[in-house]
Amino acid sequence: MKANLQRQNPYSKTTSLSQRIIGFLCFCLCIANCSRLEIQKPDFLQFLMLLASPTSIGVITTDFSSGGRFKSFEPNSLTTFPTSVSIHSDAVGRFINNKVYVVNRLNRDTIQVLNPALNFITEQDFSVGQGKNPQDVSVWNNKYYVSLYNSDALPIYNANTGLLQNQISLAPYKETYSSSGTPDAYVEATQMIQHESSLFLTLQRLDRNDVSGYFPPNSDSYLLEIDMNLDQVIRVYTLPYRNPSAKIVKKTIFGEPYLIISCVGYVGFLSRIDAGIVAFHLPSRTFRPNLLYSEAAADGDILAFQIKDESIGYAAVLDAGFKKTVQAFNPSTGQRLGTLLEIPGNVGVSLNGLLLTDSGKLIVGNTDFKNPGLNIFDTNQGNLLLNPLPISVELTPFDIFQLQNQE
């Protein structure tokens, strides 16, 4: 349900939004500079300009146990803002229609909506059902679509009330095979993205009852196209490779719009060189015949990626020995161009979150427990690392996204 903003707002009803923001910043600066005799005016004005920057990003952070925080960060000035909103320890974020949507996943199972115009106050937080494990959220007109990992339906919620108003059955797309002889009840619905009035949804279709005890992709994975005006599935596409992972990216490359999806196939302890990054041509609704980047070229599972243009992209890769790398590649040729960052498999450090901003900054989340934070590379200066040590965002970064509405 929506929170009562008047009760949570410490300012009077007649106070303007700009006055509220300035008042809040003054308070923060006074606390931070209490040992100084006066606040330096240039620093204050600079901070105001940074707060309004359209290049700011959102960072989902976590302590991997009791909770997490939403933080905001300005990558061009390498500035972390004092914003700190309590969220679940296992969450991801999206920016839609000028709001931040935090998908609080398993064991909290809610969608939390933050308002950037009011210092990211939580204005809505509604349940999607205990144990349903939400993965993504999409907004169309007055409806929220939420993909659930532990369900055989795509629920649709009223955006004003957060109440369930409809759902689309995904039961027809369950896998019919299991190595155990008993297929499980779920389709593993994960990522979503919109194009015009269509909502595209990936179904991993993993075998939860596999005799190995893991969740291997023993069946084909699907890309569903849903008409958001009719709220029904209108087409089903079989992905050329299995187990789609990471966020779907919509990008114009080769002069036309594509949905770009990373498929990891057998991953982790079951790792195989068997998949890669695929491109779905939106005008023809067909898959491009060649991978943009293959696991064979990357020498591992491609867990996250960003595409700058036809000539360069970036991928976070995990190999069979659990070595983590950030690689540059050419989407036109599929050639590996180089390695920006490498973490050995015997080091307890991982990479969480990968974002290429419109200004060319590549942001990498580093989970080093001694010094977690963000690594920033300037892709306009030969992938130059701008900070020798990760920049702190309070807790360990888990997901990174730009605070801009996407087309």
C-alpha positions in Angstrom: 0.0 0.0 0.0 1.2 3.6 -0.5 2.7 5.3 2.5 1.2 8.4 3.9 3.6 11.0 2.6 2.3 13.8 4.9 3.0 11.8 8.0 6.5 10.9 6.9 7.4 14.4 5.6 8.9 16.5 8.5 8.3 19.7 6.5 5.1 21.7 6.4 2.6 21.3 3.6 3.3 24.7 2.2 7.1 24.1 1.9 8.2 23.8 -1.8 10.1 20.8 -3.1 13.3 22.9 -3.7 13.1 24.2 -0.2 12.8 20.7 1.2 15.9 19.5 -0.8 17.9 22.5 0.2 16.9 22.1 3.8 17.9 18.5 3.8 21.3 19.2 2.2 22.0 22.0 4.7 21.3 19.6 7.5 23.6 16.9 6.0 26.4 19.4 5.4 26.1 20.8 8.9 26.5 17.4 10.4 29.4 16.5 8.2 31.2 19.8 8.9 30.3 20.4 12.6 34.0 20.9 13.4 34.3 23.8 10.9 33.3 27.4 11.7 31.4 27.8 8.4 30.2 26.0 5.3 32.1 26.8 2.2 29.7 28.2 -0.4 31.4 26.7 -3.5 31.3 23.2 -2.0 27.6 23.5 -1.2 26.7 24.8 -4.7 28.8 22.0 -6.3 26.9 19.4 -4.2 23.6 20.8 -5.3 24.7 20.6 -9.0 25.8 17.0 -8.5 22.5 16.0 -6.9 20.6 17.2 -9.9 23.0 15.4 -12.3 21.3 13.3 -14.9 24.3 10.9 -14.9 23.8 9.7 -11.4 23.4 6.0 -10.8 21.7 3.8 -8.2 23.5 1.2 -6.3 21.9 -1.7 -4.4 24.2 -2.8 -1.6 24.1 -5.6 1.0 25.7 -7.1 4.0 24.6 -10.6 2.7 22.7 -11.3 6.0 20.6 -8.8 7.9 19.9 -6.1 5.3 20.9 -3.8 2.5 21.0 -0.2 1.4 20.1 1.8 -1.6 22.7 4.4 -2.4 23.2 7.0 -5.2 26.5 7.8 -6.8 27.8 10.3 -9.4 30.4 8.5 -11.6 31.8 11.6 -13.3 32.8 13.3 -10.1 33.3 10.0 -8.2 30.9 11.3 -5.5 28.8 9.1 -3.2 25.7 10.9 -1.9 24.5 10.6 1.7 21.3 8.8 0.5 20.9 5.6 2.4 17.5 3.7 2.3 17.0 0.4 4.1 16.2 -2.5 1.7 16.4 -6.3 1.8 19.8 -8.1 1.8 18.9 -9.8 -1.5 17.6 -7.1 -3.9 18.0 -5.6 -7.4 16.9 -2.3 -8.7 15.2 -0.6 -11.7 14.5 3.0 -12.6 11.1 3.4 -14.3 8.9 6.5 -14.8 11.1 8.7 -12.6 11.0 6.2 -9.6 13.3 3.7 -8.2 11.9 0.2 -7.9 13.6 -2.2 -5.5 12.8 -5.8 -6.1 13.3 -7.4 -2.6 13.8 -11.0 -3.4 13.5 -14.3 -1.5 12.5 -14.1 2.2 11.1 -10.5 1.9 9.2 -10.8 -1.4 8.1 -7.2 -1.9 8.4 -4.4 -4.4 9.6 -1.2 -2.8 9.1 2.1 -4.6 11.4 5.0 -3.8 10.7 8.7 -4.8 13.9 10.5 -5.9 12.1 13.9 -5.7 11.7 13.3 -1.9 15.2 12.1 -1.1 14.3 8.5 -2.2 11.6 8.2 0.5 9.8 4.8 0.4 6.3 5.7 -0.9 5.1 2.1 -1.6 6.1 -1.4 -0.4 3.8 -4.3 -1.2 4.1 -8.0 -1.0 4.0 -10.4 -3.9 3.5 -13.5 -1.8 5.8 -15.2 0.8 8.4 -17.4 -0.9 7.6 -16.3 -4.4 11.1 -14.8 -5.0 10.4 -11.8 -7.3 13.1 -11.2 -10.0 12.0 -8.1 -12.0 9.3 -5.5 -12.3 7.9 -3.6 -15.3 5.3 -0.7 -15.4 2.7 -0.1 -18.0 -0.1 2.4 -17.6 -1.5 1.7 -14.1 -0.1 -1.9 -13.9 2.9 -3.5 -12.3 4.1 -6.8 -13.9 6.3 -8.8 -11.5 8.2 -11.9 -12.6 8.4 -14.6 -9.9 11.0 -17.4 -9.7 8.8 -19.6 -7.6 5.5 -19.4 -9.5 3.7 -20.6 -12.6 2.1 -17.3 -13.3 3.0 -13.6 -14.1 1.0 -11.5 -11.6 -0.2 -8.0 -12.4 -0.7 -5.5 -9.6 -2.6 -2.2 -9.4 0.0 0.5 -9.4 -2.0 2.7 -7.0 -2.9 0.1 -4.4 -0.3 -2.7 -4.9 -3.2 -5.2 -4.9 -3.3 -8.1 -7.3 -5.7 -7.5 -10.1 -4.9 -10.1 -12.7 -2.3 -12.8 -13.7 -1.1 -14.5 -16.8 -0.7 -18.3 -16.5 2.7 -19.6 -17.4 1.8 -23.2 -16.7 1.7 -24.1 -20.5 5.4 -23.4 -20.7 6.6 -25.8 -17.9 9.3 -28.2 -18.9 8.1 -31.8 -19.5 11.4 -33.5 -18.8 13.5 -34.1 -15.7 16.4 -36.5 -15.3 14.6 -37.7 -12.1 11.5 -38.5 -14.1 9.4 -35.9 -12.3 9.4 -32.4 -13.8 9.1 -29.5 -11.3 6.2 -27.1 -11.1 8.1 -23.8 -12.1 9.3 -22.1 -15.2 11.9 -19.8 -13.5 10.6 -16.5 -14.9 13.3 -13.9 -14.6 14.1 -10.8 -16.7 11.6 -8.4 -18.5 11.9 -5.5 -20.9 9.3 -3.5 -22.9 9.2 -2.7 -26.6 6.3 -0.6 -27.7 3.2 -2.3 -26.2 5.0 -5.7 -25.8 6.5 -7.1 -22.7 9.3 -9.6 -23.2 9.9 -12.2 -20.5 12.6 -14.8 -20.2 11.9 -18.3 -18.8 14.9 -20.3 -17.8 13.0 -23.6 -17.4 15.6 -25.3 -15.2 15.4 -28.8 -13.8 15.0 -28.4 -10.1 14.5 -32.2 -9.6 17.7 -33.1 -11.5 19.5 -36.0 -9.9 22.7 -33.8 -9.5 21.0 -31.7 -6.9 21.7 -28.5 -8.9 19.3 -26.7 -11.4 20.7 -27.6 -14.8 19.0 -26.4 -18.0 17.8 -29.7 -19.3 15.1 -28.1 -21.4 15.1 -25.2 -23.9 14.6 -21.7 -22.5 12.0 -19.4 -23.8 11.4 -15.7 -24.6 7.8 -14.8 -24.2 6.1 -11.8 -25.9 3.1 -10.4 -23.9 0.6 -7.9 -25.2 0.3 -5.5 -22.3 -3.0 -4.1 -23.5 -4.6 -7.6 -23.7 -2.5 -9.1 -20.9 -1.9 -12.3 -22.7 1.0 -14.2 -24.3 1.0 -13.6 -28.1 4.3 -15.3 -29.1 6.8 -17.8 -27.8 10.4 -17.8 -29.0 12.9 -20.6 -28.3 16.2 -19.1 -27.3 19.1 -20.6 -29.3 21.0 -21.2 -26.1 19.8 -22.1 -22.6 19.5 -20.4 -19.2 19.2 -16.7 -19.9 20.8 -14.6 -17.1 21.4 -11.0 -16.2 19.3 -8.0 -17.4 18.0 -7.8 -20.9 19.5 -4.9 -22.8 17.6 -3.0 -25.6 20.1 -1.5 -27.9 20.3 -0.1 -31.5 23.3 -1.8 -33.1 24.0 -2.6 -36.8 21.5 0.2 -37.4 18.4 -1.6 -35.9 16.9 -2.3 -32.5 17.8 -5.5 -30.7 17.1 -7.2 -27.4 20.4 -8.5 -26.1 20.4 -11.5 -23.8 23.3 -13.4 -22.0 22.7 -17.1 -21.9 24.9 -19.0 -19.5 23.8 -22.6 -20.1 25.4 -24.9 -17.5 27.0 -22.5 -15.0 28.9 -22.6 -11.7 29.7 -26.1 -10.4 28.1 -27.5 -13.6 30.0 -25.0 -15.9 30.4 -25.8 -19.6 31.4 -23.8 -22.6 28.0 -23.9 -24.1 26.4 -20.5 -24.6 27.0 -16.7 -25.0 25.4 -13.4 -25.7 22.5 -13.6 -28.3 20.7 -10.7 -30.1 17.0 -10.7 -30.9 16.1 -8.6 -33.9 13.0 -6.7 -33.0 11.7 -5.7 -36.5 11.7 -9.4 -37.7 11.3 -11.1 -34.3 14.2 -13.4 -35.1 17.6 -14.2 -33.5 20.8 -13.0 -35.1 22.6 -16.2 -36.3 25.9 -15.4 -34.7 26.6 -14.8 -31.0 27.8 -11.3 -30.2 30.2 -12.9 -27.7 30.6 -16.6 -27.1 31.6 -18.5 -23.9 34.4 -20.1 -26.1 35.9 -16.6 -26.7 35.3 -15.5 -23.1 36.6 -18.8 -21.7 33.7 -18.9 -19.1 30.2 -18.0 -18.3 29.1 -14.5 -19.2 27.2 -13.4 -16.1 26.7 -9.7 -17.0 27.4 -7.5 -20.0 27.1 -4.0 -21.5 27.2 -2.9 -25.1 28.7 0.4 -26.1 28.3 0.0 -29.9 28.9 -2.4 -32.7 32.7 -2.4 -32.1 33.0 -2.7 -28.3 31.2 -4.3 -25.4 32.1 -5.4 -21.9 31.4 -8.7 -20.1 31.8 -10.0 -16.5 33.0 -13.6 -16.9 33.3 -16.5 -14.4 35.5 -19.4 -15.6 35.6 -23.1 -14.5 38.3 -22.3 -11.9 36.1 -19.5 -10.5 38.4 -16.8 -11.8 36.5 -13.5 -12.4 37.3 -11.1 -15.2 35.9 -8.0 -16.8 36.6 -8.3 -20.6 36.3 -6.1 -23.6 35.0 -7.7 -26.8 33.9 -6.8 -30.3 30.1 -7.5 -30.9 30.5 -7.5 -34.7 33.3 -10.1 -34.8 32.8 -11.8 -31.4 36.5 -11.3 -30.8 37.9 -10.8 -27.3 39.8 -7.5 -27.1 41.3 -7.5 -23.7 40.9 -7.8 -19.9 40.2 -4.8 -17.7 40.1 -6.6 -14.4 41.0 -10.1 -13.1 40.4 -11.7 -9.8 41.9 -15.2 -9.1 39.5 -18.0 -8.1 41.3 -18.6 -4.8 40.6 -15.0 -3.6 37.3 -14.4 -1.7 36.4 -11.5 -4.0 33.6 -11.4 -6.6 32.1 -8.9 -9.1 28.5 -7.8 -8.6 27.0 -5.3 -11.0 28.2 -4.0 -14.3 26.9 -0.7 -15.9 28.1 1.4 -18.8 26.8 4.9 -18.4 25.8 7.2 -21.3 28.9 9.3 -20.6 31.1 6.2 -21.1 31.9 5.3 -17.5 32.0 1.5 -16.9 31.0 0.9 -13.3 32.0 -2.5 -11.7 30.9 -3.6 -8.3 33.7 -5.1 -6.3 32.8 -7.4 -3.3 36.2 -7.3 -1.5 35.1 -7.7 2.1 38.1 -5.7 3.3 37.4 -2.8 0.9 34.1 -3.3 -1.1 33.0 -0.6 -3.5 32.9 0.6 -7.1 35.7 0.5 -9.7 35.2 3.1 -12.5 36.8 2.8 -15.9 36.7 5.5 -18.5 35.9 3.8 -21.8 36.6 7.1 -23.7 40.2 7.0 -22.5 41.2 3.5 -23.4 39.4 1.9 -20.5 41.4 3.8 -18.0 40.9 2.9 -14.3 40.0 6.2 -12.6 40.3 5.0 -8.9 43.1 2.8 -7.6 40.9 1.5 -4.8 37.2 0.7 -4.8 35.0 3.7 -3.8 32.8 2.9 -0.8 29.0 2.9 -1.1 28.5 1.9 2.6 28.0 -1.8 2.1 29.0 -4.3 -0.6 27.6 -3.4 -4.1 25.2 -6.0 -5.6 23.4 -4.2 -8.4 24.0 -1.0 -10.4 21.6 0.9 -12.6 21.4 4.4 -14.2 18.8 6.8 -12.7 17.3 7.5 -16.1 14.1 6.4 -17.8 14.9 3.8 -20.5 13.2 3.8 -23.9 
